[in-house]
């Protein structure tokens, strides 16, 4: 009986330590959980805002075009630009014909216009050698083409460059034909004049804003015998022929008895670079 009052006294201290750690443990578990909720509540709006800005910038940069479209290829872009350039060239030729017709009609009625017409007639005499007038006559056609061989079929020291036609190959043929007295020349479907620049990017040819893939055809009006002899004697063409035998580059020369070249209708303006000082 004397011990009974002391029992609650001893139980109370034992219960207190059991409850206090329990409360502290529960709070330590829940507090990090509340912090994570608050972080996500802030992060979600920020991520959404950044994503929205990225979509807006992408849309403006693409001007409404799908930048990741799997249907748009570089070749399609180049082909589209080539068609636009060809269309512009045809428009220029049509407008020039309209101007010439209007000048001819005015020359019959107006004195100053008649004088201008005489000057134009004198200038027309120089159009033939300049490539600004249609031309007909005997011609030869030279065709250059890439090799059909693969890289593993090359000699031990060979490189992929051996298998394709290069800018210097086309220029070699063009220069040889001019030196042989060609009266006019066509490269692919365009008339070549003094301002025409032959350039190659990869295995494609760029001429006056138009892009062409091999085989490349160069056609020249003149004496076929002299033109062929010039090709046979040209050193650069001889080097190309060595690769024709070595790796199978394409080289073909044909004669045409009555070829017809259209007049050049492009721009004759020269553009060149200047050194900045």
C-alpha positions in Angstrom: 0.0 0.0 0.0 2.8 2.4 0.7 4.2 1.8 -2.7 0.9 2.5 -4.7 1.1 6.3 -4.5 4.6 6.1 -6.0 3.4 4.1 -9.0 1.9 7.0 -11.0 5.0 9.1 -10.2 7.2 6.5 -11.8 4.8 5.9 -14.7 4.5 9.5 -15.7 8.2 10.0 -16.4 8.2 6.9 -18.5 5.1 8.0 -20.5 6.4 11.5 -21.2 9.6 10.4 -23.0 7.5 8.0 -25.1 5.2 10.7 -26.3 7.7 13.5 -26.9 9.9 11.6 -29.3 6.8 10.4 -31.2 5.6 14.0 -31.8 9.1 15.2 -32.9 9.5 12.2 -35.3 6.1 12.9 -37.0 7.0 16.5 -37.5 10.3 15.7 -39.0 8.7 13.4 -41.6 6.0 15.9 -42.7 8.0 19.1 -42.9 10.1 18.0 -46.0 6.9 16.9 -47.7 5.4 20.4 -47.3 8.6 22.0 -48.7 8.4 19.8 -51.8 4.8 20.8 -52.5 5.7 24.5 -52.2 8.6 24.1 -54.6 6.5 22.4 -57.3 3.8 25.0 -56.9 6.4 27.6 -57.9 8.3 25.5 -60.5 5.3 24.5 -62.6 4.2 28.0 -63.6 7.9 28.9 -64.4 8.4 25.9 -66.6 5.1 26.6 -68.3 6.0 30.2 -69.0 9.5 29.3 -70.4 7.9 26.6 -72.6 5.4 29.2 -73.9 8.2 31.6 -74.7 10.2 29.0 -76.6 7.2 28.1 -78.7 6.5 31.7 -79.5 10.2 32.4 -80.5 10.2 29.2 -82.7 7.0 30.2 -84.4 8.3 33.7 -85.1 11.7 32.4 -86.4 10.0 29.9 -88.7 7.4 32.4 -89.9 4.7 29.8 -89.5 6.7 27.0 -91.1 7.3 23.7 -89.4 11.1 23.6 -88.8 11.1 19.9 -88.1 8.9 18.9 -91.0 10.1 15.5 -92.3 8.7 16.3 -95.8 11.0 19.3 -96.5 14.4 18.4 -97.8 17.3 20.6 -98.9 17.0 19.3 -102.4 13.3 20.5 -102.5 14.4 23.9 -101.4 17.1 24.1 -104.1 14.7 22.9 -106.7 12.1 25.5 -105.7 14.7 28.3 -105.9 15.8 27.0 -109.3 12.2 27.1 -110.6 11.8 30.7 -109.3 15.0 31.9 -111.0 14.0 30.2 -114.3 10.6 31.9 -114.1 12.2 35.3 -113.5 14.5 34.8 -116.5 11.5 34.0 -118.7 9.7 37.1 -117.5 12.7 39.2 -118.3 12.9 37.8 -121.8 9.2 38.5 -122.4 9.5 42.1 -121.1 12.4 42.7 -123.4 10.5 41.5 -126.4 7.6 43.9 -125.4 10.1 46.8 -125.2 11.5 46.1 -128.6 8.1 45.9 -130.1 7.1 49.2 -128.5 10.3 50.9 -129.8 9.7 49.6 -133.3 6.1 50.9 -133.3 7.2 54.3 -131.9 10.0 54.6 -134.5 7.4 54.7 -137.3 5.7 57.7 -135.8 8.3 59.8 -133.9 11.5 61.4 -135.1 13.6 60.9 -131.9 12.3 57.4 -131.6 13.4 56.7 -135.2 16.9 57.9 -134.4 17.0 55.6 -131.4 15.8 52.8 -133.5 18.8 53.3 -135.9 21.2 53.2 -132.9 19.6 50.0 -131.7 20.0 48.6 -135.2 23.7 49.4 -135.1 24.0 47.8 -131.6 22.2 44.7 -132.9 25.2 44.0 -135.2 27.2 43.4 -132.1 24.7 41.1 -130.5 25.8 38.0 -132.4 29.3 37.8 -131.1 28.2 38.9 -127.6 25.7 36.1 -127.4 22.6 38.4 -127.3 21.2 37.1 -130.6 19.9 33.6 -131.6 22.5 31.5 -133.4 22.4 28.4 -135.6 25.0 26.2 -137.2 27.2 23.1 -136.9 28.0 22.2 -133.3 29.6 19.6 -131.0 28.2 18.5 -127.6 30.6 17.5 -124.8 29.1 15.5 -121.9 30.8 15.1 -118.6 29.5 12.8 -115.9 30.3 11.4 -112.5 31.8 7.9 -112.3 29.4 5.0 -111.5 32.1 3.3 -109.4 32.0 3.2 -105.6 34.8 4.3 -103.3 35.9 0.8 -102.5 36.6 0.2 -106.2 39.2 3.0 -106.3 43.0 2.4 -106.4 44.8 2.2 -103.1 45.6 6.0 -103.1 42.3 7.1 -104.5 39.9 9.6 -103.0 36.1 10.2 -103.5 37.0 13.4 -105.4 38.2 11.3 -108.2 34.7 10.0 -108.9 33.0 13.4 -109.6 33.2 16.1 -112.2 34.7 19.3 -110.8 34.5 23.0 -111.7 37.9 23.0 -113.3 36.9 20.1 -115.6 33.9 22.1 -117.0 36.0 25.2 -117.3 38.7 23.3 -119.2 36.2 22.2 -121.8 34.6 25.7 -122.1 38.0 27.4 -122.4 39.2 24.9 -125.0 36.1 25.4 -127.2 36.4 29.2 -127.0 40.0 29.1 -128.0 39.1 26.9 -131.0 36.9 29.7 -132.3 33.4 28.7 -131.1 30.8 31.3 -132.2 28.5 30.5 -129.4 28.1 28.2 -126.5 25.4 26.6 -124.3 26.0 25.1 -120.9 23.1 22.9 -120.0 20.1 24.9 -121.2 21.6 28.4 -120.8 23.6 30.5 -123.3 27.1 31.3 -122.1 28.4 34.9 -122.5 31.5 36.8 -121.3 30.0 37.4 -117.9 28.9 33.8 -117.3 30.6 32.3 -114.3 30.9 28.5 -114.0 30.9 27.4 -110.3 30.5 24.0 -108.7 29.3 23.2 -105.1 29.8 19.6 -104.3 28.9 17.7 -107.5 26.3 20.3 -108.6 26.9 23.1 -111.1 25.7 26.7 -110.5 25.3 28.9 -113.5 23.6 32.4 -113.5 21.5 31.5 -110.4 20.4 28.1 -111.7 21.5 24.7 -110.1 22.3 21.6 -112.2 23.2 18.0 -111.4 25.4 15.8 -113.6 25.7 14.9 -116.4 26.9 18.3 -117.6 26.5 19.2 -121.3 28.6 21.8 -123.1 27.5 22.6 -126.6 29.4 24.9 -129.0 28.6 26.1 -132.5 31.6 26.3 -134.8 33.8 24.1 -137.0 33.5 20.6 -135.5 37.0 19.6 -136.7 38.7 22.5 -135.0 36.6 22.2 -131.8 37.4 18.5 -131.4 41.1 19.1 -132.1 41.2 21.8 -129.4 39.7 19.3 -126.9 42.4 16.7 -127.8 45.2 19.2 -127.5 44.1 20.9 -124.2 46.3 19.8 -121.3 43.5 20.1 -118.6 41.2 18.1 -120.8 43.9 15.4 -121.2 44.2 15.2 -117.4 40.4 14.7 -117.1 40.6 11.9 -119.7 43.2 10.1 -117.6 40.6 9.8 -114.8 38.1 8.7 -117.4 40.3 5.7 -118.0 41.3 5.3 -114.3 38.0 5.5 -112.5 35.3 5.7 -115.2 34.4 9.4 -115.4 32.0 10.1 -118.2 33.3 11.8 -121.4 31.4 11.9 -124.7 31.7 14.1 -127.8 29.0 14.2 -130.5 28.5 16.3 -133.6 25.3 18.1 -134.6 24.8 19.4 -138.1 22.1 22.1 -137.3 22.0 23.3 -133.8 20.0 26.3 -132.6 21.0 28.5 -129.6 18.6 31.1 -128.1 19.8 34.6 -127.3 21.1 35.3 -123.8 18.4 37.2 -121.8 20.0 37.4 -118.4 21.8 40.3 -116.7 25.1 41.6 -118.1 26.0 43.5 -114.9 29.3 42.6 -113.3 29.6 42.1 -109.6 32.9 41.8 -107.8 34.4 42.0 -104.3 36.4 45.0 -103.0 39.0 44.8 -100.3 38.1 46.7 -97.2 40.8 49.1 -95.9 
